[in-house]
Amino acid sequence: MKKISENRYRAEVGQYFEDFKVGDIYEHRPGRTVTETDNIQFSLLTMNPHPVHCDAHFAAKTEFGKPLVNSTLTLAIVAGMSVSEISGKAVANLGWDKIELTAPVFPGDTLYAESEVLDLRPSKSRPGQGIVTVRTTGIKQDGTVFLTFVRSALVHSRATAAELDAGY
C-alpha cells in the first residue's frame, strides 16, 4: 500500500526492480478453481475445437476419462496469478521459456502458483530499469505440479516509475 495522505492508502500491484532478490519465492494467492464453463468458453474463444476440451462424450473415451482443461488456459491463469508480485510494475514481458506441462488439469481443480527469482540484472539499454527472470510453478490443490515456465520481464525501478505514478 502506498500512503497518499493522512488515513488514505492506495493499493499497489507489483514490486520495483530493487525489491527483488535472487532465491526469493513468492506464493501467489488466492487460488483459482477452474470450471467447465471456463474451459469451454476459453477453448471456443481461442478457436481451439479439440473435443477433449468441450465434448464430454469424446473425452470419456480417452485415457483421462473426462474433459481436460485447455493447457493455454492453465498457463494464462498461472501467469495472471503472478502479476501482483512479479510483473505488476513491468514495462513489458520479454520472453517465455521452458514451458512444461507435467500433469493434467480437470474442471473442478483449484490452481495455485509460486515464483522463484532466478536472475536479476540492470538493463543495458534502459537506465533505471532491470530484467527480472523467474521460474513459475503451477500446483493443484492436491500438491501436484502441473506446469512450470521461466519468464523475463523488464521492470521499473522506483526512479523510473515516479513519473508514471504522478497523478495516478
N, CA and C atoms as an extended XYZ file, in Angstrom:
504
Properties=species:S:1:pos:R:3:atomname:S:1:resname:S:1:resid:I:1 pbc="F F F"
N         0.833       -1.183        0.000 N   MET     1
C         0.000        0.000        0.000 CA  MET     1
C         0.874        1.242        0.000 C   MET     1
N         0.413        2.212       -0.747 N   LYS     2
C         1.125        3.483       -0.823 CA  LYS     2
C         0.321        4.521       -0.058 C   LYS     2
N         0.984        5.203        0.877 N   LYS     3
C         0.293        6.235        1.640 CA  LYS     3
C         0.120        7.465        0.758 C   LYS     3
N        -1.133        7.881        0.582 N   ILE     4
C        -1.463        9.021       -0.261 CA  ILE     4
C        -1.556       10.290        0.579 C   ILE     4
N        -2.168       10.172        1.727 N   SER     5
C        -2.289       11.281        2.672 CA  SER     5
C        -2.654       10.667        4.023 C   SER     5
N        -2.880       11.501        4.997 N   GLU     6
C        -3.252       11.007        6.324 CA  GLU     6
C        -4.499       10.127        6.220 C   GLU     6
N        -4.413        8.903        6.721 N   ASN     7
C        -5.523        7.948        6.737 CA  ASN     7
C        -6.002        7.527        5.342 C   ASN     7
N        -5.199        7.712        4.304 N   ARG     8
C        -5.591        7.300        2.955 CA  ARG     8
C        -4.434        6.538        2.312 C   ARG     8
N        -4.782        5.344        1.776 N   TYR     9
C        -3.786        4.475        1.163 CA  TYR     9
C        -4.304        3.981       -0.177 C   TYR     9
N        -3.396        3.725       -1.093 N   ARG    10
C        -3.768        3.202       -2.409 CA  ARG    10
C        -3.088        1.846       -2.599 C   ARG    10
N        -3.866        0.863       -3.037 N   ALA    11
C        -3.307       -0.455       -3.305 CA  ALA    11
C        -2.317       -0.357       -4.458 C   ALA    11
N        -1.253       -1.127       -4.368 N   GLU    12
C        -0.254       -1.166       -5.429 CA  GLU    12
C        -0.115       -2.593       -5.928 C   GLU    12
N         0.250       -2.725       -7.176 N   VAL    13
C         0.473       -4.033       -7.775 CA  VAL    13
C         1.936       -4.105       -8.186 C   VAL    13
N         2.578       -5.194       -7.835 N   GLY    14
C         3.953       -5.415       -8.269 CA  GLY    14
C         4.990       -4.818       -7.352 C   GLY    14
N         6.234       -5.057       -7.735 N   GLN    15
C         7.378       -4.571       -6.986 CA  GLN    15
C         8.330       -3.877       -7.942 C   GLN    15
N         9.142       -3.018       -7.380 N   TYR    16
C        10.173       -2.358       -8.174 CA  TYR    16
C        11.374       -3.275       -8.299 C   TYR    16
N        12.185       -3.029       -9.319 N   PHE    17
C        13.343       -3.872       -9.597 CA  PHE    17
C        14.198       -4.089       -8.347 C   PHE    17
N        14.436       -3.040       -7.600 N   GLU    18
C        15.332       -3.153       -6.437 CA  GLU    18
C        14.727       -3.940       -5.268 C   GLU    18
N        13.448       -4.285       -5.343 N   ASP    19
C        12.804       -5.066       -4.276 CA  ASP    19
C        13.030       -6.574       -4.428 C   ASP    19
N        13.430       -7.023       -5.611 N   PHE    20
C        13.614       -8.456       -5.863 CA  PHE    20
C        14.977       -8.923       -5.381 C   PHE    20
N        15.050      -10.199       -4.938 N   LYS    21
C        16.316      -10.836       -4.572 CA  LYS    21
C        16.335      -12.234       -5.167 C   LYS    21
N        17.460      -12.604       -5.776 N   VAL    22
C        17.608      -13.951       -6.313 CA  VAL    22
C        17.386      -14.955       -5.188 C   VAL    22
N        16.585      -15.981       -5.463 N   GLY    23
C        16.282      -17.015       -4.485 CA  GLY    23
C        14.981      -16.803       -3.743 C   GLY    23
N        14.440      -15.583       -3.766 N   ASP    24
C        13.150      -15.346       -3.114 CA  ASP    24
C        12.059      -16.123       -3.839 C   ASP    24
N        11.106      -16.634       -3.061 N   ILE    25
C         9.960      -17.367       -3.614 CA  ILE    25
C         8.692      -16.657       -3.159 C   ILE    25
N         7.827      -16.383       -4.123 N   TYR    26
C         6.549      -15.722       -3.865 CA  TYR    26
C         5.421      -16.723       -4.082 C   TYR    26
N         4.604      -16.934       -3.071 N   GLU    27
C         3.412      -17.774       -3.200 CA  GLU    27
C         2.263      -16.872       -3.630 C   GLU    27
N         1.674      -17.176       -4.767 N   HIS    28
C         0.612      -16.338       -5.326 CA  HIS    28
C        -0.746      -16.835       -4.826 C   HIS    28
N        -1.503      -15.949       -4.239 N   ARG    29
C        -2.825      -16.263       -3.724 CA  ARG    29
C        -3.778      -15.141       -4.078 C   ARG    29
N        -5.061      -15.376       -4.183 N   PRO    30
C        -5.750      -16.624       -3.891 CA  PRO    30
C        -5.591      -17.618       -5.027 C   PRO    30
N        -6.007      -18.843       -4.759 N   GLY    31
C        -6.058      -19.864       -5.797 CA  GLY    31
C        -7.239      -19.603       -6.716 C   GLY    31
N        -7.342      -20.419       -7.748 N   ARG    32
C        -8.439      -20.271       -8.714 CA  ARG    32
C        -8.951      -21.642       -9.103 C   ARG    32
N       -10.234      -21.898       -8.812 N   THR    33
C       -10.873      -23.142       -9.220 CA  THR    33
C       -11.369      -22.973      -10.651 C   THR    33
N       -10.952      -23.892      -11.517 N   VAL    34
C       -11.317      -23.824      -12.934 CA  VAL    34
C       -12.628      -24.572      -13.133 C   VAL    34
N       -13.575      -23.933      -13.800 N   THR    35
C       -14.876      -24.551      -14.037 CA  THR    35
C       -14.962      -25.099      -15.457 C   THR    35
N       -15.961      -25.931      -15.673 N   GLU    36
C       -16.226      -26.458      -17.013 CA  GLU    36
C       -16.536      -25.310      -17.975 C   GLU    36
N       -17.278      -24.321      -17.495 N   THR    37
C       -17.615      -23.170      -18.336 CA  THR    37
C       -16.368      -22.385      -18.723 C   THR    37
N       -15.455      -22.168      -17.757 N   ASP    38
C       -14.184      -21.504      -18.085 CA  ASP    38
C       -13.504      -22.218      -19.238 C   ASP    38
N       -13.418      -23.530      -19.134 N   ASN    39
C       -12.698      -24.345      -20.098 CA  ASN    39
C       -13.332      -24.275      -21.492 C   ASN    39
N       -14.647      -24.437      -21.554 N   ILE    40
C       -15.335      -24.414      -22.848 CA  ILE    40
C       -15.264      -23.028      -23.472 C   ILE    40
N       -15.538      -21.995      -22.673 N   GLN    41
C       -15.512      -20.644      -23.228 CA  GLN    41
C       -14.117      -20.258      -23.715 C   GLN    41
N       -13.087      -20.574      -22.936 N   PHE    42
C       -11.721      -20.251      -23.346 CA  PHE    42
C       -11.355      -21.012      -24.612 C   PHE    42
N       -11.688      -22.283      -24.669 N   SER    43
C       -11.369      -23.088      -25.849 CA  SER    43
C       -12.046      -22.531      -27.094 C   SER    43
N       -13.304      -22.169      -26.990 N   LEU    44
C       -14.018      -21.624      -28.133 CA  LEU    44
C       -13.538      -20.214      -28.479 C   LEU    44
N       -13.266      -19.396      -27.468 N   LEU    45
C       -12.769      -18.041      -27.682 CA  LEU    45
C       -11.441      -18.055      -28.442 C   LEU    45
N       -10.592      -19.020      -28.122 N   THR    46
C        -9.272      -19.103      -28.754 CA  THR    46
C        -9.274      -20.007      -29.990 C   THR    46
N       -10.450      -20.407      -30.405 N   MET    47
C       -10.642      -21.224      -31.616 CA  MET    47
C        -9.925      -22.564      -31.537 C   MET    47
N        -9.935      -23.155      -30.357 N   ASN    48
C        -9.367      -24.492      -30.161 CA  ASN    48
C       -10.531      -25.471      -30.034 C   ASN    48
N       -10.903      -26.132      -31.140 N   PRO    49
C       -12.073      -27.004      -31.110 CA  PRO    49
C       -11.774      -28.449      -30.708 C   PRO    49
N       -10.599      -28.712      -30.124 N   HIS    50
C       -10.281      -30.108      -29.791 CA  HIS    50
C       -11.374      -30.662      -28.869 C   HIS    50
N       -11.967      -31.794      -29.219 N   PRO    51
C       -13.093      -32.323      -28.447 CA  PRO    51
C       -12.735      -32.743      -27.024 C   PRO    51
N       -11.472      -32.965      -26.709 N   VAL    52
C       -11.123      -33.347      -25.342 CA  VAL    52
C       -11.427      -32.219      -24.353 C   VAL    52
N       -11.573      -30.975      -24.872 N   HIS    53
C       -11.872      -29.833      -24.003 CA  HIS    53
C       -13.367      -29.532      -23.889 C   HIS    53
N       -14.142      -29.893      -24.913 N   CYS    54
C       -15.533      -29.428      -24.913 CA  CYS    54
C       -16.565      -30.490      -25.281 C   CYS    54
N       -16.159      -31.751      -25.388 N   ASP    55
C       -17.081      -32.832      -25.730 CA  ASP    55
C       -16.895      -33.943      -24.689 C   ASP    55
N       -17.752      -33.934      -23.677 N   ALA    56
C       -17.609      -34.887      -22.563 CA  ALA    56
C       -17.711      -36.334      -23.041 C   ALA    56
N       -18.547      -36.605      -24.028 N   HIS    57
C       -18.683      -37.964      -24.550 CA  HIS    57
C       -17.364      -38.431      -25.176 C   HIS    57
N       -16.756      -37.570      -25.999 N   PHE    58
C       -15.459      -37.893      -26.596 CA  PHE    58
C       -14.402      -38.066      -25.501 C   PHE    58
N       -14.327      -37.108      -24.579 N   ALA    59
C       -13.302      -37.118      -23.536 CA  ALA    59
C       -13.405      -38.361      -22.653 C   ALA    59
N       -14.625      -38.870      -22.468 N   ALA    60
C       -14.822      -40.074      -21.646 CA  ALA    60
C       -14.127      -41.289      -22.251 C   ALA    60
N       -13.895      -41.276      -23.554 N   LYS    61
C       -13.251      -42.406      -24.238 CA  LYS    61
C       -11.722      -42.306      -24.227 C   LYS    61
N       -11.185      -41.180      -23.741 N   THR    62
C        -9.727      -41.002      -23.715 CA  THR    62
C        -9.146      -41.645      -22.460 C   THR    62
N        -7.840      -41.680      -22.396 N   GLU    63
C        -7.170      -42.237      -21.210 CA  GLU    63
C        -7.490      -41.462      -19.939 C   GLU    63
N        -7.962      -40.223      -20.081 N   PHE    64
C        -8.274      -39.404      -18.905 CA  PHE    64
C        -9.692      -39.632      -18.404 C   PHE    64
N       -10.588      -40.103      -19.277 N   GLY    65
C       -11.945      -40.445      -18.886 CA  GLY    65
C       -12.873      -39.267      -18.673 C   GLY    65
N       -12.388      -38.069      -18.887 N   LYS    66
C       -13.198      -36.867      -18.706 CA  LYS    66
C       -12.503      -35.707      -19.406 C   LYS    66
N       -13.202      -34.561      -19.569 N   PRO    67
C       -12.598      -33.423      -20.262 CA  PRO    67
C       -11.340      -32.894      -19.547 C   PRO    67
N       -10.383      -32.490      -20.354 N   LEU    68
C        -9.177      -31.831      -19.858 CA  LEU    68
C        -9.341      -30.318      -19.977 C   LEU    68
N        -8.768      -29.592      -19.030 N   VAL    69
C        -8.737      -28.137      -19.153 CA  VAL    69
C        -7.676      -27.778      -20.194 C   VAL    69
N        -8.022      -26.875      -21.066 N   ASN    70
C        -7.130      -26.382      -22.106 CA  ASN    70
C        -5.836      -25.885      -21.448 C   ASN    70
N        -4.701      -26.393      -21.900 N   SER    71
C        -3.424      -26.054      -21.254 CA  SER    71
C        -3.067      -24.581      -21.395 C   SER    71
N        -3.516      -23.927      -22.466 N   THR    72
C        -3.219      -22.498      -22.558 CA  THR    72
C        -4.056      -21.688      -21.574 C   THR    72
N        -5.198      -22.225      -21.161 N   LEU    73
C        -5.968      -21.582      -20.092 CA  LEU    73
C        -5.217      -21.702      -18.767 C   LEU    73
N        -4.677      -22.878      -18.488 N   THR    74
C        -3.937      -23.023      -17.225 CA  THR    74
C        -2.709      -22.118      -17.220 C   THR    74
N        -2.041      -22.007      -18.355 N   LEU    75
C        -0.889      -21.100      -18.459 CA  LEU    75
C        -1.319      -19.659      -18.199 C   LEU    75
N        -2.428      -19.248      -18.806 N   ALA    76
C        -2.918      -17.880      -18.635 CA  ALA    76
C        -3.299      -17.598      -17.183 C   ALA    76
N        -3.956      -18.547      -16.530 N   ILE    77
C        -4.352      -18.351      -15.130 CA  ILE    77
C        -3.120      -18.225      -14.241 C   ILE    77
N        -2.171      -19.137      -14.400 N   VAL    78
C        -0.977      -19.113      -13.548 CA  VAL    78
C        -0.163      -17.842      -13.799 C   VAL    78
N         0.008      -17.463      -15.055 N   ALA    79
C         0.726      -16.220      -15.347 CA  ALA    79
C         0.006      -15.033      -14.720 C   ALA    79
N        -1.305      -15.001      -14.839 N   GLY    80
C        -2.080      -13.914      -14.236 CA  GLY    80
C        -1.956      -13.871      -12.724 C   GLY    80
N        -1.898      -15.041      -12.103 N   MET    81
C        -1.766      -15.085      -10.645 CA  MET    81
C        -0.457      -14.451      -10.183 C   MET    81
N         0.561      -14.457      -11.043 N   SER    82
C         1.876      -13.950      -10.649 CA  SER    82
C         2.037      -12.444      -10.830 C   SER    82
N         1.103      -11.788      -11.484 N   VAL    83
C         1.253      -10.371      -11.789 CA  VAL    83
C         1.388       -9.518      -10.526 C   VAL    83
N         0.588       -9.789       -9.513 N   SER    84
C         0.623       -8.948       -8.308 CA  SER    84
C         2.001       -8.850       -7.685 C   SER    84
N         2.744       -9.936       -7.707 N   GLU    85
C         4.062       -9.920       -7.083 CA  GLU    85
C         5.205       -9.728       -8.082 C   GLU    85
N         5.079      -10.233       -9.299 N   ILE    86
C         6.210      -10.282      -10.218 CA  ILE    86
C         6.192       -9.164      -11.268 C   ILE    86
N         5.136       -9.010      -12.008 N   SER    87
C         5.178       -8.110      -13.168 CA  SER    87
C         4.223       -6.929      -13.094 C   SER    87
N         3.698       -6.644      -11.927 N   GLY    88
C         2.775       -5.519      -11.792 CA  GLY    88
C         3.404       -4.171      -12.064 C   GLY    88
N         4.712       -4.079      -11.983 N   LYS    89
C         5.421       -2.836      -12.301 CA  LYS    89
C         6.298       -3.007      -13.541 C   LYS    89
N         5.948       -3.983      -14.366 N   ALA    90
C         6.745       -4.257      -15.563 CA  ALA    90
C         6.454       -3.256      -16.667 C   ALA    90
N         7.476       -2.986      -17.451 N   VAL    91
C         7.338       -2.230      -18.682 CA  VAL    91
C         6.825       -3.182      -19.751 C   VAL    91
N         7.378       -4.414      -19.755 N   ALA    92
C         6.992       -5.408      -20.749 CA  ALA    92
C         7.481       -6.788      -20.335 C   ALA    92
N         6.744       -7.811      -20.756 N   ASN    93
C         7.276       -9.174      -20.704 CA  ASN    93
C         8.283       -9.284      -21.843 C   ASN    93
N         9.425       -9.903      -21.566 N   LEU    94
C        10.472      -10.021      -22.583 CA  LEU    94
C        10.522      -11.397      -23.219 C   LEU    94
N        10.031      -12.398      -22.522 N   GLY    95
C        10.065      -13.721      -23.114 CA  GLY    95
C         9.631      -14.804      -22.155 C   GLY    95
N         9.241      -15.920      -22.745 N   TRP    96
C         8.802      -17.111      -22.023 CA  TRP    96
C         9.679      -18.257      -22.503 C   TRP    96
N        10.058      -19.124      -21.593 N   ASP    97
C        10.947      -20.215      -21.955 CA  ASP    97
C        10.600      -21.433      -21.117 C   ASP    97
N        10.934      -22.606      -21.631 N   LYS    98
C        10.845      -23.853      -20.881 CA  LYS    98
C         9.449      -24.088      -20.290 C   LYS    98
N         8.418      -23.863      -21.085 N   ILE    99
C         7.059      -24.154      -20.625 CA  ILE    99
C         6.896      -25.669      -20.632 C   ILE    99
N         6.618      -26.232      -19.461 N   GLU   100
C         6.455      -27.681      -19.339 CA  GLU   100
C         5.118      -27.995      -18.684 C   GLU   100
N         4.354      -28.865      -19.340 N   LEU   101
C         3.055      -29.311      -18.845 CA  LEU   101
C         3.270      -30.706      -18.265 C   LEU   101
N         3.219      -30.816      -16.949 N   THR   102
C         3.650      -32.054      -16.297 CA  THR   102
C         2.527      -32.919      -15.749 C   THR   102
N         1.304      -32.415      -15.728 N   ALA   103
C         0.161      -33.203      -15.245 CA  ALA   103
C        -1.120      -32.596      -15.804 C   ALA   103
N        -2.156      -33.421      -15.976 N   PRO   104
C        -3.422      -32.897      -16.494 CA  PRO   104
C        -4.151      -32.058      -15.445 C   PRO   104
N        -4.962      -31.131      -15.956 N   VAL   105
C        -5.847      -30.324      -15.107 CA  VAL   105
C        -7.265      -30.580      -15.594 C   VAL   105
N        -8.177      -30.786      -14.634 N   PHE   106
C        -9.569      -31.088      -14.945 CA  PHE   106
C       -10.479      -30.003      -14.375 C   PHE   106
N       -11.654      -29.789      -14.991 N   PRO   107
C       -12.613      -28.871      -14.371 CA  PRO   107
C       -12.851      -29.278      -12.914 C   PRO   107
N       -12.882      -28.297      -12.045 N   GLY   108
C       -13.033      -28.539      -10.607 CA  GLY   108
C       -11.724      -28.481       -9.848 C   GLY   108
N       -10.588      -28.574      -10.549 N   ASP   109
C        -9.293      -28.438       -9.877 CA  ASP   109
C        -9.072      -26.984       -9.472 C   ASP   109
N        -8.439      -26.801       -8.323 N   THR   110
C        -8.054      -25.471       -7.865 CA  THR   110
C        -6.561      -25.313       -8.107 C   THR   110
N        -6.205      -24.201       -8.741 N   LEU   111
C        -4.830      -23.937       -9.125 CA  LEU   111
C        -4.201      -22.912       -8.184 C   LEU   111
N        -2.968      -23.176       -7.815 N   TYR   112
C        -2.141      -22.256       -7.037 CA  TYR   112
C        -0.840      -22.071       -7.798 C   TYR   112
N        -0.067      -21.070       -7.421 N   ALA   113
C         1.192      -20.837       -8.121 CA  ALA   113
C         2.207      -20.212       -7.184 C   ALA   113
N         3.473      -20.400       -7.554 N   GLU   114
C         4.564      -19.724       -6.864 CA  GLU   114
C         5.652      -19.425       -7.876 C   GLU   114
N         6.430      -18.370       -7.596 N   SER   115
C         7.509      -17.963       -8.483 CA  SER   115
C         8.792      -17.785       -7.686 C   SER   115
N         9.886      -18.299       -8.256 N   GLU   116
C        11.211      -18.135       -7.660 CA  GLU   116
C        12.028      -17.201       -8.544 C   GLU   116
N        12.661      -16.212       -7.918 N   VAL   117
C        13.512      -15.283       -8.650 CA  VAL   117
C        14.820      -15.994       -8.987 C   VAL   117
N        15.104      -16.129      -10.293 N   LEU   118
C        16.307      -16.824      -10.754 CA  LEU   118
C        17.457      -15.880      -11.060 C   LEU   118
N        17.135      -14.697      -11.598 N   ASP   119
C        18.202      -13.797      -12.036 CA  ASP   119
C        17.687      -12.367      -12.057 C   ASP   119
N        18.594      -11.444      -11.805 N   LEU   120
C        18.312      -10.011      -11.861 CA  LEU   120
C        19.480       -9.332      -12.544 C   LEU   120
N        19.177       -8.392      -13.418 N   ARG   121
C        20.261       -7.586      -13.978 CA  ARG   121
C        19.709       -6.250      -14.447 C   ARG   121
N        20.472       -5.205      -14.200 N   PRO   122
C        20.058       -3.900      -14.721 CA  PRO   122
C        20.032       -3.937      -16.248 C   PRO   122
N        19.097       -3.233      -16.833 N   SER   123
C        19.015       -3.153      -18.292 CA  SER   123
C        20.191       -2.339      -18.817 C   SER   123
N        20.806       -2.832      -19.887 N   LYS   124
C        21.914       -2.105      -20.513 CA  LYS   124
C        21.403       -0.954      -21.375 C   LYS   124
N        20.225       -1.112      -21.935 N   SER   125
C        19.705       -0.106      -22.862 CA  SER   125
C        18.674        0.829      -22.240 C   SER   125
N        18.196        0.495      -21.041 N   ARG   126
C        17.150        1.321      -20.418 CA  ARG   126
C        17.550        1.619      -18.975 C   ARG   126
N        18.333        2.666      -18.762 N   PRO   127
C        18.782        3.001      -17.405 CA  PRO   127
C        17.605        3.168      -16.449 C   PRO   127
N        17.771        2.666      -15.242 N   GLY   128
C        16.719        2.774      -14.236 CA  GLY   128
C        15.689        1.672      -14.312 C   GLY   128
N        15.895        0.728      -15.210 N   GLN   129
C        15.012       -0.426      -15.304 CA  GLN   129
C        15.872       -1.677      -15.251 C   GLN   129
N        15.254       -2.806      -14.912 N   GLY   130
C        16.015       -4.033      -14.821 CA  GLY   130
C        15.221       -5.231      -15.290 C   GLY   130
N        15.942       -6.311      -15.570 N   ILE   131
C        15.325       -7.542      -16.044 CA  ILE   131
C        15.247       -8.535      -14.891 C   ILE   131
N        14.027       -8.987      -14.631 N   VAL   132
C        13.751       -9.971      -13.584 CA  VAL   132
C        13.378      -11.273      -14.286 C   VAL   132
N        14.072      -12.354      -13.939 N   THR   133
C        13.766      -13.673      -14.502 CA  THR   133
C        13.294      -14.583      -13.378 C   THR   133
N        12.153      -15.213      -13.581 N   VAL   134
C        11.562      -16.085      -12.562 CA  VAL   134
C        11.175      -17.427      -13.168 C   VAL   134
N        11.131      -18.437      -12.313 N   ARG   135
C        10.518      -19.722      -12.666 CA  ARG   135
C         9.207      -19.782      -11.907 C   ARG   135
N         8.116      -19.955      -12.635 N   THR   136
C         6.800      -20.031      -12.024 CA  THR   136
C         6.305      -21.468      -12.112 C   THR   136
N         5.712      -21.930      -11.020 N   THR   137
C         5.220      -23.301      -10.908 CA  THR   137
C         3.738      -23.268      -10.586 C   THR   137
N         2.948      -24.037      -11.356 N   GLY   138
C         1.528      -24.209      -11.081 CA  GLY   138
C         1.327      -25.492      -10.292 C   GLY   138
N         0.534      -25.403       -9.228 N   ILE   139
C         0.342      -26.528       -8.309 CA  ILE   139
C        -1.153      -26.716       -8.062 C   ILE   139
N        -1.634      -27.952       -8.225 N   LYS   140
C        -3.046      -28.240       -7.957 CA  LYS   140
C        -3.288      -28.378       -6.450 C   LYS   140
N        -4.565      -28.401       -6.091 N   GLN   141
C        -4.973      -28.464       -4.692 CA  GLN   141
C        -4.396      -29.661       -3.950 C   GLN   141
N        -4.052      -30.735       -4.656 N   ASP   142
C        -3.506      -31.933       -4.012 CA  ASP   142
C        -1.974      -31.932       -3.972 C   ASP   142
N        -1.359      -30.815       -4.413 N   GLY   143
C         0.095      -30.699       -4.396 CA  GLY   143
C         0.776      -31.104       -5.694 C   GLY   143
N         0.010      -31.571       -6.676 N   THR   144
C         0.583      -31.987       -7.955 CA  THR   144
C         1.045      -30.774       -8.753 C   THR   144
N         2.304      -30.791       -9.173 N   VAL   145
C         2.816      -29.757      -10.068 CA  VAL   145
C         2.316      -30.077      -11.473 C   VAL   145
N         1.636      -29.128      -12.108 N   PHE   146
C         1.080      -29.367      -13.434 CA  PHE   146
C         1.714      -28.499      -14.513 C   PHE   146
N         2.487      -27.489      -14.121 N   LEU   147
C         3.021      -26.540      -15.085 CA  LEU   147
C         4.230      -25.839      -14.496 C   LEU   147
N         5.268      -25.659      -15.304 N   THR   148
C         6.371      -24.770      -14.940 CA  THR   148
C         6.762      -23.972      -16.177 C   THR   148
N         7.230      -22.766      -15.950 N   PHE   149
C         7.773      -21.956      -17.040 CA  PHE   149
C         8.727      -20.923      -16.465 C   PHE   149
N         9.598      -20.430      -17.339 N   VAL   150
C        10.523      -19.358      -16.987 CA  VAL   150
C        10.129      -18.155      -17.822 C   VAL   150
N        10.087      -16.989      -17.199 N   ARG   151
C         9.819      -15.777      -17.964 CA  ARG   151
C        10.678      -14.639      -17.457 C   ARG   151
N        10.910      -13.692      -18.347 N   SER   152
C        11.679      -12.497      -18.008 CA  SER   152
C        10.818      -11.278      -18.284 C   SER   152
N        10.934      -10.300      -17.386 N   ALA   153
C        10.181       -9.060      -17.542 CA  ALA   153
C        11.113       -7.877      -17.287 C   ALA   153
N        10.895       -6.819      -18.031 N   LEU   154
C        11.595       -5.559      -17.808 CA  LEU   154
C        10.775       -4.784      -16.790 C   LEU   154
N        11.390       -4.463      -15.654 N   VAL   155
C        10.657       -3.888      -14.520 CA  VAL   155
C        11.222       -2.511      -14.171 C   VAL   155
N        10.321       -1.600      -13.859 N   HIS   156
C        10.713       -0.252      -13.426 CA  HIS   156
C        11.451       -0.285      -12.093 C   HIS   156
N        12.378        0.634      -11.937 N   SER   157
C        12.922        0.936      -10.616 CA  SER   157
C        12.015        2.012      -10.019 C   SER   157
N        12.229        2.338       -8.774 N   ARG   158
C        11.424        3.400       -8.164 CA  ARG   158
C        11.603        4.721       -8.915 C   ARG   158
N        12.816        5.001       -9.337 N   ALA   159
C        13.105        6.270      -10.005 CA  ALA   159
C        12.341        6.405      -11.317 C   ALA   159
N        12.334        5.369      -12.160 N   THR   160
C        11.662        5.489      -13.458 CA  THR   160
C        10.148        5.404      -13.325 C   THR   160
N         9.672        4.801      -12.245 N   ALA   161
C         8.224        4.680      -12.066 CA  ALA   161
C         7.611        5.948      -11.491 C   ALA   161
N         8.427        6.805      -10.885 N   ALA   162
C         7.894        8.000      -10.219 CA  ALA   162
C         7.078        8.866      -11.170 C   ALA   162
N         7.555        9.042      -12.409 N   GLU   163
C         6.811        9.869      -13.359 CA  GLU   163
C         5.507        9.218      -13.786 C   GLU   163
N         5.480        7.879      -13.834 N   LEU   164
C         4.226        7.194      -14.180 CA  LEU   164
C         3.206        7.313      -13.060 C   LEU   164
N         3.715        7.274      -11.823 N   ASP   165
C         2.817        7.319      -10.656 CA  ASP   165
C         2.235        8.707      -10.421 C   ASP   165
N         2.874        9.741      -10.929 N   ALA   166
C         2.399       11.105      -10.703 CA  ALA   166
C         0.987       11.260      -11.254 C   ALA   166
N         0.080       11.595      -10.401 N   GLY   167
C        -1.296       11.838      -10.815 CA  GLY   167
C        -2.157       10.593      -10.941 C   GLY   167
N        -1.579        9.431      -10.696 N   TYR   168
C        -2.372        8.202      -10.822 CA  TYR   168
C        -3.073        7.910       -9.532 C   TYR   168
